[in-house]
Amino acid sequence: MNDTAVWQAVTQLADIWAALPAVQEFARQLPRNTPNRSSGVPGRLQQMQAADADIAGSPLHLTRTVQLFDQVPYFDAPYDKNKWRAWLQSAARIEAAHRTTIAWLRARMPGYPQLPAPQLAPGTALTTTDYTFHLAWQPGERAAGLHMQSLPPSTASQLQATPSQTQGLVESVCALATALQASQEWQRLAVARQALDEPSRDALRQTRTRLRQRLVPTAIDAHDPNLVLARHNYRCTVLAEEIESLTGHAREFADSFDAADQLVKLAASDVFGQLAVHGRPMLLRHVTDIDLEPGTPRRVHFTVPYDPWLETGELIQVDDPLVPDTCLLTGTTISLGSGPSRLSAQILPGTAFLWEATPSRHRHHQADLSPPPPE
């Protein structure tokens, strides 16, 4: 992907969301947005983050994650239960608005709702009602007639937007839909759909049938009845095996659908969520040992001579011309003591000079007090 128009539309929509009081109230309690992470709602969320809940990376679809971790008994940060419940209700409204928007954007895909993609077979990580690390397609979503609706239904009311704010939401989400439809990934899906002939359609049908059989609840339970990660990985492995068996036009359709859907997740959820809830990217100074990976998506690894205290899912920029684009942080290796930290990130092509990186107001040590380069 290298479509600046998509990123510009994402920015416009994120700015509209960020100005909404309902979103601001929700975001105010997230650990990254407050100096107090030891108590209250931020303290409880911070403990969940430390226990490997992806609070920071997926701020707009964390309700189920929080509910799952809320059952863990050893979190001891003091908090007010009434304020906690009120925040959960706020988070649920924000997530509902976000998922409605995602569903409406997906409904703009070429050929929707008739998408014979193996990824949409029952039981995959994209369709399961079980816990999944993917941005799932909701049950009944493709039968809801979203492709015939000019706007995402109920989003404005869920976000408690005023009439003028609603107009901004309408204009920005339509601009994002237009940009996605013109993107390389969605254009590729349109071509792949047109190329499907009866043999390739039959191959896709057979693949979905096998997936349905291999991913019935009893098969998932037989693999692992309890562990969320093991069940998720099993769904992903089975899907990968079935897609690997496809050839020709059928394989190209499956691959192009994956690329188109991944673009929605990356742009309209991952990056959008960071911009709407946490603001502009963080700037990392004095980066060294840059290692650029080939392939798509493009990834980069680099070293910083200090502990940046970052969390996966954050948007970052580095002060080196080798990586002019903004990146999405995907991994960190923090050295104990005074050693350097090694970071990994996905490059977002087309974002160079789009966002002005700023240091976090609550984490000045990350940018303002970073050590100078060696003499």
C-alpha positions as CSV (number, residue, x, y, z in Angstrom):
1,M,0.0,0.0,0.0
2,N,1.2,3.5,-0.9
3,D,-1.9,5.6,-1.0
4,T,-1.7,8.9,0.8
5,A,-5.3,9.6,0.0
6,V,-6.3,6.8,2.4
7,W,-4.2,8.2,5.2
8,Q,-5.5,11.7,4.6
9,A,-9.1,10.5,4.9
10,V,-8.2,8.5,8.0
11,T,-6.7,11.6,9.6
12,Q,-9.8,13.7,8.8
13,L,-12.1,11.1,10.3
14,A,-9.9,10.7,13.4
15,D,-9.8,14.4,14.0
16,I,-13.6,14.5,14.0
17,W,-13.8,11.6,16.5
18,A,-11.1,13.2,18.7
19,A,-13.2,16.4,19.1
20,L,-16.3,14.5,20.3
21,P,-16.9,14.8,24.1
22,A,-17.9,11.2,24.3
23,V,-14.6,10.0,22.8
24,Q,-12.6,12.5,24.9
25,E,-14.2,11.2,28.1
26,F,-13.5,7.6,27.1
27,A,-9.9,8.4,26.1
28,R,-9.1,10.4,29.2
29,Q,-9.1,7.2,31.3
30,L,-6.7,5.2,29.1
31,P,-3.3,4.8,30.8
32,R,-1.3,6.5,28.0
33,N,-3.4,9.6,28.4
34,T,-3.0,10.2,32.1
35,P,0.0,10.8,34.4
36,N,-1.7,8.6,37.1
37,R,-1.5,4.9,36.2
38,S,-1.5,3.6,39.7
39,S,-5.2,3.8,40.7
40,G,-8.7,4.3,39.4
41,V,-9.8,3.2,35.9
42,P,-6.3,4.0,34.4
43,G,-4.6,1.9,37.1
44,R,-6.8,-1.1,36.5
45,L,-6.3,-0.8,32.8
46,Q,-2.5,-0.4,33.2
47,Q,-2.4,-3.7,35.2
48,M,-4.3,-5.4,32.5
49,Q,-1.9,-4.0,29.9
50,A,1.0,-5.4,32.1
51,A,-0.7,-8.8,32.1
52,D,-0.6,-8.8,28.3
53,A,-4.0,-7.3,27.5
54,D,-3.7,-5.2,24.3
55,I,-5.2,-2.0,25.8
56,A,-2.8,0.4,24.1
57,G,-2.8,-1.3,20.7
58,S,-6.5,-1.7,20.2
59,P,-8.2,1.1,22.0
60,L,-11.4,1.0,19.9
61,H,-12.1,-2.7,20.3
62,L,-11.0,-3.7,23.8
63,T,-14.4,-4.3,25.5
64,R,-14.2,-8.1,25.2
65,T,-10.5,-8.0,26.2
66,V,-11.3,-6.0,29.3
67,Q,-14.2,-8.3,30.2
68,L,-11.9,-11.3,29.9
69,F,-9.2,-9.8,32.1
70,D,-11.7,-8.4,34.5
71,Q,-12.2,-11.9,35.8
72,V,-8.5,-12.1,36.9
73,P,-8.5,-11.8,40.7
74,Y,-5.0,-10.5,41.4
75,F,-5.3,-6.9,40.0
76,D,-5.0,-4.8,43.1
77,A,-5.1,-1.2,41.9
78,P,-7.7,0.7,44.0
79,Y,-10.7,1.8,41.9
80,D,-14.3,3.0,42.2
81,K,-16.6,0.2,40.9
82,N,-19.3,2.7,39.8
83,K,-16.7,4.7,37.8
84,W,-15.4,1.5,36.4
85,R,-18.8,0.4,35.2
86,A,-19.5,3.8,33.8
87,W,-16.3,3.7,31.8
88,L,-17.1,0.2,30.5
89,Q,-20.4,1.5,29.2
90,S,-18.7,4.4,27.5
91,A,-16.1,2.0,26.0
92,A,-18.9,-0.2,24.7
93,R,-20.6,2.7,23.0
94,I,-17.4,3.8,21.4
95,E,-16.6,0.3,20.2
96,A,-20.2,-0.2,18.8
97,A,-19.8,3.0,16.8
98,H,-16.4,1.9,15.6
99,R,-17.5,-1.6,14.6
100,T,-20.6,-0.1,12.8
101,T,-18.2,2.1,10.8
102,I,-15.9,-0.8,10.0
103,A,-18.9,-2.9,8.8
104,W,-20.1,-0.1,6.6
105,L,-16.7,0.5,5.1
106,R,-16.4,-3.3,4.4
107,A,-19.7,-3.1,2.7
108,R,-18.1,-0.9,0.0
109,M,-15.8,-3.8,-1.1
110,P,-16.2,-5.0,-4.7
111,G,-18.8,-7.7,-4.9
112,Y,-20.2,-7.2,-1.4
113,P,-22.1,-9.0,0.1
114,Q,-21.3,-11.9,-2.3
115,L,-17.7,-12.5,-1.2
116,P,-16.7,-16.2,-1.6
117,A,-13.6,-15.7,0.4
118,P,-12.4,-18.7,2.5
119,Q,-11.6,-16.2,5.3
120,L,-15.4,-15.6,5.7
121,A,-16.3,-19.3,6.2
122,P,-17.9,-20.0,9.6
123,G,-15.5,-20.6,12.4
124,T,-12.5,-18.7,11.1
125,A,-10.7,-16.1,13.1
126,L,-12.6,-13.5,11.1
127,T,-16.1,-14.9,11.7
128,T,-16.0,-16.6,15.1
129,T,-18.0,-15.4,18.0
130,D,-15.3,-16.9,20.2
131,Y,-12.4,-14.7,21.3
132,T,-10.3,-13.6,18.3
133,F,-7.3,-11.4,17.8
134,H,-8.6,-10.3,14.4
135,L,-11.2,-7.6,13.7
136,A,-14.0,-10.0,13.1
137,W,-16.9,-9.7,10.8
138,Q,-20.0,-9.7,13.0
139,P,-22.7,-12.4,12.7
140,G,-25.4,-11.4,10.2
141,E,-23.3,-8.4,9.1
142,R,-23.5,-9.1,5.3
143,A,-27.3,-9.7,5.5
144,A,-27.9,-6.3,7.1
145,G,-28.1,-4.4,3.8
146,L,-25.2,-2.1,4.7
147,H,-24.2,-1.8,1.1
148,M,-27.5,-0.1,0.4
149,Q,-27.1,2.4,3.1
150,S,-25.4,5.7,2.3
151,L,-24.1,6.2,5.9
152,P,-23.1,4.0,8.8
153,P,-26.3,3.5,10.8
154,S,-26.6,4.8,14.4
155,T,-22.9,5.9,14.6
156,A,-23.7,9.5,15.3
157,S,-26.1,8.6,18.1
158,Q,-23.7,6.2,19.6
159,L,-21.1,8.9,19.7
160,Q,-23.6,11.5,21.0
161,A,-22.7,13.8,18.2
162,T,-24.4,17.2,17.6
163,P,-26.0,18.0,14.2
164,S,-22.9,19.9,13.1
165,Q,-20.6,17.1,14.4
166,T,-22.7,14.6,12.6
167,Q,-22.2,16.4,9.3
168,G,-18.5,16.2,9.8
169,L,-18.7,12.5,10.5
170,V,-20.7,12.0,7.4
171,E,-18.3,13.9,5.1
172,S,-15.2,12.3,6.6
173,V,-16.4,8.6,6.6
174,C,-17.6,9.0,3.0
175,A,-14.2,10.4,2.0
176,L,-12.5,7.4,3.6
177,A,-14.8,5.0,1.7
178,T,-14.0,6.7,-1.6
179,A,-10.2,6.5,-0.8
180,L,-10.5,2.8,0.0
181,Q,-12.4,2.1,-3.2
182,A,-9.6,3.8,-5.2
183,S,-6.8,2.0,-3.3
184,Q,-4.5,-0.5,-4.9
185,E,-5.7,-3.3,-2.6
186,W,-9.4,-2.8,-3.4
187,Q,-8.8,-2.4,-7.1
188,R,-6.8,-5.7,-7.0
189,L,-9.8,-7.4,-5.4
190,A,-12.2,-6.0,-8.1
191,V,-9.9,-7.5,-10.8
192,A,-9.7,-10.8,-9.0
193,R,-13.4,-11.0,-8.6
194,Q,-14.0,-10.4,-12.3
195,A,-11.5,-13.1,-13.2
196,L,-13.3,-15.8,-11.2
197,D,-14.7,-18.5,-13.5
198,E,-16.8,-21.5,-12.6
199,P,-13.9,-23.9,-11.8
200,S,-12.3,-21.3,-9.5
201,R,-15.7,-20.5,-7.8
202,D,-16.2,-24.2,-7.3
203,A,-12.7,-24.5,-5.7
204,L,-13.6,-21.6,-3.3
205,R,-16.9,-23.3,-2.5
206,Q,-15.2,-26.6,-1.7
207,T,-12.6,-24.8,0.5
208,R,-15.3,-23.1,2.5
209,T,-17.1,-26.4,2.9
210,R,-13.9,-28.0,4.3
211,L,-13.3,-25.1,6.6
212,R,-16.8,-25.3,7.9
213,Q,-16.2,-29.0,8.7
214,R,-12.8,-28.5,10.2
215,L,-13.8,-25.5,12.4
216,V,-17.0,-26.7,14.0
217,P,-17.1,-26.0,17.7
218,T,-16.4,-29.7,18.6
219,A,-13.2,-29.6,16.5
220,I,-12.0,-26.5,18.2
221,D,-12.8,-27.9,21.6
222,A,-11.0,-31.1,20.8
223,H,-7.9,-29.1,19.9
224,D,-8.1,-27.1,23.1
225,P,-11.2,-26.5,25.2
226,N,-10.0,-23.5,27.2
227,L,-6.9,-21.7,26.1
228,V,-7.8,-18.6,24.0
229,L,-4.5,-18.3,22.2
230,A,-4.3,-22.0,21.3
231,R,-7.9,-21.9,19.9
232,H,-7.2,-18.8,17.9
233,N,-3.9,-20.2,16.4
234,Y,-5.7,-23.4,15.4
235,R,-8.3,-21.4,13.5
236,C,-5.5,-19.5,11.7
237,T,-3.5,-22.6,10.9
238,V,-6.5,-24.5,9.4
239,L,-7.3,-21.4,7.3
240,A,-3.7,-21.1,6.1
241,E,-3.6,-24.7,5.1
242,E,-6.8,-24.5,3.1
243,I,-5.8,-21.3,1.3
244,E,-2.4,-22.8,0.5
245,S,-4.1,-25.6,-1.4
246,L,-5.8,-23.1,-3.8
247,T,-4.3,-22.2,-7.1
248,G,-5.0,-19.8,-10.0
249,H,-7.8,-17.4,-9.9
250,A,-9.2,-18.9,-6.7
251,R,-5.9,-18.3,-4.9
252,E,-5.6,-14.8,-6.2
253,F,-9.1,-14.0,-5.0
254,A,-8.4,-15.3,-1.5
255,D,-5.1,-13.4,-1.4
256,S,-6.6,-10.1,-2.7
257,F,-9.5,-10.3,-0.3
258,D,-7.0,-10.7,2.5
259,A,-5.1,-7.6,1.4
260,A,-8.2,-5.6,1.0
261,D,-9.5,-6.5,4.4
262,Q,-6.1,-6.0,6.1
263,L,-6.1,-2.5,4.6
264,V,-9.4,-1.8,6.4
265,K,-8.0,-3.1,9.7
266,L,-4.7,-1.2,9.4
267,A,-6.0,2.1,8.2
268,A,-9.6,2.4,9.6
269,S,-9.0,0.6,12.9
270,D,-5.3,0.4,14.0
271,V,-4.0,3.7,12.7
272,F,-7.4,5.5,13.0
273,G,-7.7,4.3,16.6
274,Q,-4.3,5.6,17.6
275,L,-4.9,9.0,16.0
276,A,-8.4,9.4,17.4
277,V,-7.6,8.4,21.0
278,H,-3.9,9.1,21.5
279,G,-3.1,11.8,19.0
280,R,-0.1,12.2,16.7
281,P,2.9,9.8,16.5
282,M,5.8,9.8,18.9
283,L,9.2,11.0,17.7
284,L,12.2,8.8,18.5
285,R,15.6,10.5,18.4
286,H,19.1,9.1,18.0
287,V,18.0,5.9,16.3
288,T,20.8,3.6,15.1
289,D,21.4,0.2,13.5
290,I,18.4,0.4,11.1
291,D,17.5,-2.8,9.4
292,L,14.9,-2.7,6.6
293,E,13.1,-5.9,5.7
294,P,12.1,-6.5,2.1
295,G,8.5,-7.6,1.3
296,T,5.0,-6.5,2.0
297,P,4.2,-5.1,4.4
298,R,7.6,-3.4,4.8
299,R,9.1,-3.8,8.3
300,V,12.0,-2.0,10.0
301,H,14.1,-2.8,13.0
302,F,16.3,-0.3,14.9
303,T,18.0,0.5,18.1
304,V,17.5,3.4,20.5
305,P,20.1,4.1,23.2
306,Y,17.5,4.4,26.0
307,D,14.3,2.8,27.2
308,P,11.5,4.5,25.3
309,W,8.7,3.1,27.4
310,L,6.5,2.4,24.3
311,E,3.8,-0.2,23.8
312,T,3.0,-2.2,20.7
313,G,0.4,-0.5,18.5
314,E,1.8,3.0,19.0
315,L,2.5,5.2,16.0
316,I,6.1,6.4,15.9
317,Q,8.5,8.3,13.7
318,V,12.3,8.1,13.7
319,D,14.8,10.9,13.1
320,D,16.5,9.2,10.1
321,P,15.9,9.8,6.4
322,L,16.1,6.0,5.8
323,V,12.6,5.8,7.3
324,P,10.7,8.9,6.3
325,D,7.3,7.3,6.8
326,T,5.4,6.9,10.1
327,C,5.6,3.4,11.5
328,L,3.3,1.2,13.6
329,L,5.3,-0.3,16.5
330,T,5.0,-4.2,16.5
331,G,7.6,-5.3,19.0
332,T,10.1,-4.2,21.6
333,T,13.2,-5.8,23.2
334,I,14.1,-3.7,26.3
335,S,17.5,-4.3,27.8
336,L,17.7,-4.3,31.6
337,G,20.0,-1.7,33.0
338,S,21.6,0.9,30.7
339,G,21.7,-1.1,27.5
340,P,20.0,-0.1,24.2
341,S,16.5,-1.1,23.2
342,R,15.7,-2.9,20.0
343,L,12.4,-2.0,18.3
344,S,10.4,-3.4,15.4
345,A,7.8,-1.6,13.4
346,Q,5.6,-1.8,10.3
347,I,6.2,1.0,7.9
348,L,3.1,2.9,6.6
349,P,4.0,4.0,3.0
350,G,2.6,7.3,1.9
351,T,2.6,8.9,5.4
352,A,5.9,10.9,5.1
353,F,5.3,14.5,6.2
354,L,1.6,13.8,6.8
355,W,1.7,13.9,10.6
356,E,3.9,16.0,12.7
357,A,5.3,13.9,15.5
358,T,5.1,15.2,19.0
359,P,6.5,14.0,22.4
360,S,3.9,12.8,24.8
361,R,3.0,15.4,27.4
362,H,3.0,12.7,30.1
363,R,6.2,11.0,29.0
364,H,8.8,13.8,28.5
365,H,11.6,11.5,29.3
366,Q,11.0,9.6,26.1
367,A,11.8,12.6,23.9
368,D,13.1,15.6,25.8
369,L,15.5,13.7,28.0
370,S,16.8,11.2,25.6
371,P,20.6,11.0,25.7
372,P,22.6,12.8,23.1
373,P,24.4,10.8,20.4
374,P,27.9,9.6,21.3
375,E,30.7,12.1,20.5
